[in-house]
Amino acid sequence: MRIGIDLDNTIINYENVFYDVALDKGLISNKIEKTKTAVKNYIIKDSGEDNWTRLQGSVYGDNIIKAPYYDGFLAFLELVKEKNIEIFIVSHKTKYPYLGDRVNLHNSARKWLDFNGFFEKKYLTNDNVFFRETKNEKVLKIIDLALDFFIDDLSDVLLHDNFPLNTKKLHFNLDKHKELLNFNNWNDISSYILDK
């Protein structure tokens, strides 16, 4: 079995990091809800889209290290390792932010994986982690890897016209999509894929 997983907002949980970094930069009031959506809406309304774009670059770059992985993900990795299942990370993100400091976002993400011990504990190898600049390139890599499952928070990746028919789509998101198999936690994903 071969399992592919998106990285941002699927493995990495940024909710509190967006709030904390925006608060540190004076972009938000401490009275708003501690969610990425609330932070985004406040900043765009209060100080404009460019400041939101700069904040994203800061969070996905130098501040990524502050973000935890989602609850249940480590247990999922343990099960995968125990069953000798190969996993791949396929993420789409630009190499550098559109605005703000010129930080290599691909390198920052690899540092996050290393910092959290995923390479050291042999859950992943560097050769199984792929970054692509566009959604289309990401889908082409998913095709190339011939995956049995792919887990992503973005419905538009899973519903992409070129998404492979033989790869089972698992949508990891609090917002359910009527055309997809939806999950909002890693324990349920583990049960669905691995406890058979």
C-alpha positions in Angstrom: 0.0 0.0 0.0 1.2 3.5 -0.8 -0.3 6.5 1.0 0.2 10.2 0.0 -0.4 13.1 2.3 -0.6 16.8 1.9 1.5 18.8 4.4 0.0 22.2 5.2 -3.3 22.1 7.1 -3.3 18.3 6.8 -0.3 17.3 8.8 0.8 20.7 10.2 -1.8 22.5 12.3 -1.3 26.3 11.9 -4.4 27.6 13.7 -2.7 29.1 16.8 0.5 30.1 14.9 -1.4 32.5 12.6 -3.0 34.1 15.7 0.3 34.3 17.7 2.4 35.7 14.9 -0.2 38.2 13.8 -0.6 39.3 17.4 3.2 39.7 17.7 3.3 41.8 14.6 0.4 44.0 15.8 -1.8 43.0 12.9 -4.8 41.8 15.1 -6.5 42.5 18.3 -6.3 39.9 21.0 -10.1 39.8 21.1 -10.6 38.0 17.9 -11.0 34.2 17.6 -7.8 32.1 17.5 -8.4 30.6 14.1 -6.7 31.1 10.8 -10.0 32.2 9.2 -10.7 34.8 11.8 -7.1 36.1 11.6 -7.3 36.3 7.8 -10.7 38.1 7.7 -9.6 40.6 10.3 -6.3 41.4 8.6 -7.7 41.7 5.1 -10.5 44.0 6.4 -8.3 46.1 8.7 -5.0 46.4 6.8 -5.4 44.8 3.4 -4.6 41.6 1.4 -0.8 42.4 1.2 -0.4 42.2 4.9 -2.2 38.8 5.0 0.1 37.6 2.2 3.1 38.7 4.2 1.8 37.0 7.3 1.4 33.7 5.4 5.0 33.9 4.2 6.2 34.5 7.8 4.1 31.6 9.2 5.0 29.1 6.5 8.7 30.3 6.6 10.5 31.2 9.8 7.6 30.5 12.1 6.6 27.1 10.8 8.7 25.5 13.6 6.1 26.8 16.1 3.3 24.8 14.5 2.4 21.3 15.9 1.2 18.3 14.0 -2.5 17.4 14.3 -3.5 15.1 17.1 -3.5 11.5 16.1 -1.0 11.9 13.3 1.9 10.4 15.3 -0.2 7.3 16.1 -1.0 7.1 12.4 2.7 7.1 11.5 3.4 4.4 14.1 0.7 2.2 12.5 2.1 2.9 9.1 5.6 2.0 10.2 4.4 -1.2 11.9 2.6 -2.4 8.8 5.6 -1.4 6.5 3.4 0.9 4.4 5.2 3.5 2.4 4.1 7.1 2.8 4.8 10.1 0.7 4.3 13.8 1.3 3.2 15.8 -1.8 2.7 19.5 -1.0 2.1 22.4 -3.3 3.7 25.7 -2.2 5.7 28.4 -3.9 9.5 28.2 -3.2 9.5 31.8 -1.9 6.7 34.0 -0.5 5.0 36.4 -2.9 5.7 39.3 -0.4 7.9 39.8 2.6 11.2 38.1 3.5 12.7 35.8 0.9 12.7 32.6 2.9 12.8 29.2 1.1 9.5 27.7 2.1 10.4 24.2 0.8 13.5 24.2 3.1 11.5 25.5 6.0 9.0 22.7 5.6 11.8 20.1 5.5 13.3 21.6 8.7 9.9 21.2 10.3 9.7 17.5 9.4 13.3 17.1 10.7 12.6 19.0 13.9 9.6 16.8 14.6 11.7 13.7 14.2 9.9 12.2 11.2 13.2 11.4 9.4 15.1 10.3 12.5 12.3 7.9 13.5 12.2 6.5 9.9 8.6 7.5 9.4 9.7 9.3 6.2 12.8 9.7 4.1 13.8 12.8 2.3 13.3 11.0 -1.0 9.5 10.6 -0.1 8.9 14.3 0.3 7.9 16.3 -2.7 7.1 20.0 -3.2 5.5 21.4 -6.3 4.7 25.0 -7.1 1.2 24.5 -8.5 -1.8 22.3 -7.9 -1.5 20.9 -11.4 2.1 19.8 -10.8 1.1 18.3 -7.4 -1.6 16.2 -9.1 0.9 15.1 -11.8 3.2 13.9 -9.0 0.3 12.0 -7.3 -0.2 10.2 -10.6 3.5 9.5 -11.0 3.6 7.9 -7.5 0.7 5.5 -8.2 -0.8 6.0 -4.7 -3.6 3.9 -3.2 -4.8 6.9 -1.0 -4.2 10.6 -1.0 -5.2 12.8 2.0 -5.6 16.5 1.5 -7.5 19.4 3.1 -8.1 21.1 -0.3 -11.1 19.7 -2.1 -10.0 21.4 -5.4 -6.9 19.2 -5.4 -8.9 16.0 -4.8 -11.5 17.1 -7.4 -8.9 18.2 -9.9 -9.8 17.1 -13.5 -6.5 15.1 -13.7 -6.7 13.4 -10.3 -6.1 9.7 -10.8 -9.2 7.5 -10.7 -7.4 4.6 -9.0 -6.3 6.8 -6.0 -8.8 6.9 -3.1 -9.5 10.5 -2.1 -9.7 11.4 1.6 -10.7 14.9 2.5 -9.2 16.2 5.8 -11.2 19.2 6.7 -13.8 20.4 9.2 -15.9 21.6 6.3 -17.5 18.6 4.7 -17.7 18.3 0.9 -20.6 16.3 -0.5 -18.5 14.7 -3.3 -15.7 13.5 -1.0 -15.1 11.1 1.8 -14.6 13.5 4.7 -12.6 13.2 7.9 -11.9 15.8 10.6 -9.3 13.8 12.6 -6.4 11.4 12.2 -7.8 8.7 14.4 -10.7 8.2 12.0 -8.3 8.2 9.0 -6.2 5.5 10.8 -9.3 3.4 11.4 -10.5 3.7 7.8 -7.2 2.9 6.1 -5.2 0.8 8.6 -7.4 -1.1 11.0 -8.7 -3.5 8.4 
